[in-house]
Amino acid sequence: MELITIDVSELQPPEPMTEILKSLSNITPLQCLKVIHSREPFPLYKKLSESGWSHFCQLLPASNVEFKLCHIFIYKQSESALFDTSFQHLLNSKSS
């Protein structure tokens, strides 16, 4: 699975969602969009689910206590098994 990365961590709402949805329109089923964000975009998750996308969020420590840096991996729901295989190391770190 090919990883495509975008960084929306410096953008102000609603720009991150706009950029993410725009990027997803160019993603093939065998690609995964990695989004670097300054917070978890909960409103986006519902839109993704309704449109046939799945996501995995990895929260990372950040210097600003108010925000957590997160990496959000977005992929087609139909490719969940491929994501699990390709990024097993992420899934393993989640359970640690």
N, C-alpha and C positions, 0 to 999 in steps of 0.2 A: 504494500500500500504506500503510495507516494504521499509525502507530507508537504503541504503548502502552508506557509506561515505568514500571518499578518499581525501587526502590533497596533492595537487601538487604545493602549493604556494612557495615552496623553490626550485623547479626544474627550470632549464633553458631550453628554447626552443631548440629542438622540444619535449623534454621529457614529458611535460604536456599532449600534444595531444596524444602521444603514450600511456601513462598510462591510459588516459581517454578511448581511443578506446579499449585498452586491457580489461579494467574493464567492458565496455559495452558488450563485447563478452560473459561475464559470468552472465549478468543480465537477469532475466526472465521478461515477460510482466507485472507482478504484483509487480515488484520492481522499485524503483527510485534511480538513482545514484546522490548523493549530492557531488559536487566537490567544494572543497575549493581552490580558485585560487587567485593569486596576481593581476590579471587583467582580463578583459573580452576577451575571446579567439574568436574573430570574425571569423577567418578562420575555426574554428571548427564548427560553427553554420551551415554553408552551407553543410558540410559533414554530420552533424546530420540529417538535413532536407532530404537530398537525400537518406538517409539510413532508413527512417521511424521513426526517433526520434524527439521529441519535447523538448524544454528547457524553463526554467524560470530562469532569472538571478536576484539575489538580491544583489545590491551594498551596501557595508557597509563602514563606515568611517575607514580610516587607518592612522597610525601615519606618514607614508611616503607620502608626498604630490604627488609624482610622480605616485604612484600606489594606486588603490582602491582595498580593499579586496572584493572579491565577492564569493557568494555561487551560484553555478549553479546546478539546479535540472534538470536531464535528464531522460526522460521517453518515452515509446513507444507512438507514435501518436495515436494509437488505444485506448490508456488508458487515454486520455486527461480528460475525465469526472471523472475518478477515481482520477487522480491527483488533479483536481479542488476540489473535495470533501474532499480528505485527507489533502490537504494543503491550505484550504481556508484562514487560518490566514495569509499566505504569500501573497496571492492575495489581501486581504483586506489592508495589510500594503503598498502595491504598490500604491494604489489609495490615500493614506493619504499624 
